[in-house]
Amino acid sequence: MPREIASLTDTRFDLLVVGGGVHGLAAAYDAAQRGLRVALVERGDFGSGSSFNHQKTAHGGLRYLQTGDLARARQSVLERRTLARIAPHLLHPLPFVLPTYRSLTSGRLALRAGFLLDRMVGFDRDTGLDTSRHLPAGYTIDRESCLARFPGVTRRGLTGAGVWHDYQMSDAERLTMAFATAAREHGAILANYTEAQSPVRRGPRLTGFQVRDLLDDRDFEITASVTLLAAGAGTGPLLALCGIPGSVPLLQAMNVVTSRDAAHEALGGRTKAGRHLFLTPWRRRALIGTWESGATCAPDATIGQDQVDAFIAEINQAFPPLDLTRRDVTLVHRGVVPADVRPDGRVTLKAHHEIREHGRDGLHGLVSLVGVKYTTARGIAEEAVNVVCGLVDTSADACRTATTPLPGGERPDLSALSAETQRHLGHALPSEVIGHLVDAYGARYRAITDLIDSRPELATPLGGGHPVIGAEIIHAGRTEMVCTLTDAVVRRTGLGAAGYPGDEPARRAAELLAGELGWDAARVARELAALRRFYAPLAMAAEA
């Protein structure tokens, strides 16, 4: 999957997607699968914004039942099931436990009623899925059972707990990349590190964008019948460039990955201010979130030391035995996400996605998509492409992304796939590495093992206790549009997705990429320095 910049300039596209997060990539895949000529540009790396900075779960919308939003809960159930069907290797059932206290609205009886409603809304949650991906219905446990499982929970007023199951994304970055790979395999032209800078208009119609290749520092024009803005925090500024009134309010969100161990269940807790947090096991570490700022912010807002400290204090309120410190934080997931500003001035996460066709604003050929949730991104992208198809002057096929496996998802029986991988590799790799390859690449694992067959030294793990092997770095550099060391280490292989991988694994990854991409020693040094800067919030959090 090379950066085909020349193809962006010599083709008139039906659709230009601006934004390479999960919503934009899913839309590009959907439109290309329907037969449209599609281009996509992303100013950073694919999935490097809010699509990276989230809690790595696909949830069925249980919390929406509290507010009576049955439609959104139903959509979440269906899209959660769809992800498990099209990418079964990347989603695994995970139990969630939420302690309950004396309360009419959020106590044990209220949760029991919520679970009953959830059974009705999600009656078909497992339809069409391999049995290994079935989710049990929610249930409640009594106080004694809760304390036996989690003796450290606050005991005062404890009445029990609610238990339900959602999916954990074992490798969310591979899921995002699967949408990119699927889009490219259906003919879409994708380019990361390519920034949309100014709209091109012909009277009241948008005909494309002037863009800049940030790697080669050159400008060119992409022509398209319709442009879809799916740029996350950048959507508001792009709309302003197009002369569209209004803005997209934003707030900051944060999760932290820690060096602490976690149980095999996600545990909920509540801060003094009433915020619910979840301590989730992920990559053998505790991932905790989500914190949101109490005020709107600019698209380029960054998380500061005071905010990290405040979040750690909230975590310790919700989970007192944890006694978390800055030194325990290995990565700060930080993002800027859409917000709602209530009449009383309160700022909350945006409740519903928004798709607008801007002909009503006097500019035809422009559609914007503001997404709010990773789980439902595929379905929201389908809605947006339906709007696009009504604007392009060509026929299009029906959407098939809900039923077509993503790359790697073609084999839902993961036990059989693991056994096949073991037979293929014999004793060449430890079982932990084989399990990792099946989880990350699914039925496409041979893309990695074929490299090992030709270069056995690539079977060696890169070190630092990570199961990632050299062949994965070569595969990423060769076929997944890696432009930087950070792309490969953080968003293609997961070597550094939970924290800085260590100097030696980073150096080995850089040397492998150098051989593949032609980097000299000076470039390798710059890439290693840039990787360390990526973890700047980690360095900040580790200060005494």
Buried (B, 14 or more C-beta within 10 A) or exposed (E): BEBBBEBBEEBEBBBBBBBBBBBBBBBBBBBBBBBBBBBBBBBBBBBBBBBBBBBBBBBBBBBBBBEEBBEBBBBBBBBBBBBBBBBBBBBBBBBBBBBBBEEEEBBBBBBBEBBEBBEEBBEEBBEEBBEEBEBEBBEBBEBEEBBEBBEEBBEEEBBBBBBBBBBBBBBBBBBBBBBBBBBBEBEBBBBBBBBBEBBBBEEEBBBBBBBBBBBEEEEBEBBBBBBBBBBBBBBBBBBEBBEBEEEBBBBBBBBBBBBBEBBEBBBBBBBEEEBEBBBBBBBEBBBBBBBBBEEBBEBEBEBEEEBBEBBBEBBBBBBEEBEBEBEBBBBBBBBBBBBBBEEEEEBEBBEEBBBBBBBEBEBBBBBBBBBBBBBBBBBBBBBBBBBBBEBBEEEBEEBEBBEBBBBBBBBBEBEEBBEBBBEBBEEBBEEEBBBBBBBBBBBBBBBBBEBBBEEEEBBBBBBBEBBBBBBBBBBBBBBBBBBBBBBBBBBBBBBBBBBBBBEEBBBBBBBBBBEBBEBEEEBBEBBBEEBBEBBEBBEBBBEE
